[in-house]
Amino acid sequence: MTILYPTNQDLDPARLRQAFGTFPTGVVAVAAEVDGELVGLAASSFTSVSLDPPLVSINLARTSRTWPDLRRAERLGLTVLADHHGPLCRQLAGPVEGRFTDVDVTVTERGAVLVDDGLARLETTIHREVKAGDHVLVLLELHAVDQSDGSALVFHRSGFGRVSALLPS
Ligand SMILES: Cc1cc2nc3c(=O)[nH]c(=O)nc-3n(C[C@H](O)[C@H](O)[C@H](O)COP(=O)(O)O)c2cc1C
């Protein structure tokens, strides 16, 4: 007989969000030019996945109104945000009309949109989409990468911080 681990905890979304928020992450801007417009959003679910082939992933809510447009782009740009990008991150998660107002970006030949002063810029295509509950797990294949010096924006417990010191190894 299989014994499932019983729980009397109510795993409601607020409780889950709090628990997930204890895990610090960076944040990426995911953006592209679609039908002549810049479209994009902020995502803290970015993870590196594989070196060969080079893959990364993001995890997006199935309620996203931007993903159906973004996924039509020939290439998607991912930019790892730097520690001064807290306001930009909120802007990229806010009202759609203002997401790129006063943001310096480069649009690549194939329509990936990259934030100029980000820490790393990745040009990608969709490798696979996997339904995962109320989200879709998107595996992205890398085609071009560059990175610069600087400190990353850190998202932790719904707030922004920076990496202040690395522990001695
Ligand atoms: C710090 C931060 C991290 C976020 N990470 C994600 C994420 O990983 N996945 C996601 O679907 N939305 C994430 N969002 C929300 C999106 O940026 C965006 O607000 C949401 O997709 C709603 O907009 P849309 O309907 O245009 O997609 C994040 C927002 C913030 C502020």
The ligand as an ORCA input file, in Angstrom:
! r2SCAN-3c Opt
* xyz 0 1
  C      10.063     40.651     -9.750
  C       9.003     40.089    -10.645
  C       9.155     38.806    -11.143
  C       8.172     38.241    -11.980
  N       8.364     36.981    -12.448
  C       7.402     36.413    -13.211
  C       7.584     35.087    -13.706
  O       8.616     34.448    -13.497
  N       6.565     34.530    -14.435
  C       5.414     35.233    -14.718
  O       4.522     34.683    -15.368
  N       5.246     36.515    -14.287
  C       6.210     37.105    -13.555
  N       6.057     38.396    -13.132
  C       4.871     39.151    -13.607
  C       5.070     39.665    -15.061
  O       6.199     40.526    -15.148
  C       3.814     40.413    -15.547
  O       3.458     41.404    -14.642
  C       2.656     39.451    -15.693
  O       3.010     38.499    -16.680
  C       1.348     40.138    -16.124
  O       1.506     40.810    -17.335
  P       1.022     40.188    -18.739
  O      -0.424     39.836    -18.606
  O       1.310     41.289    -19.721
  O       1.870     38.953    -18.988
  C       7.018     38.980    -12.309
  C       6.865     40.289    -11.803
  C       7.850     40.827    -10.981
  C       7.678     42.239    -10.459
*
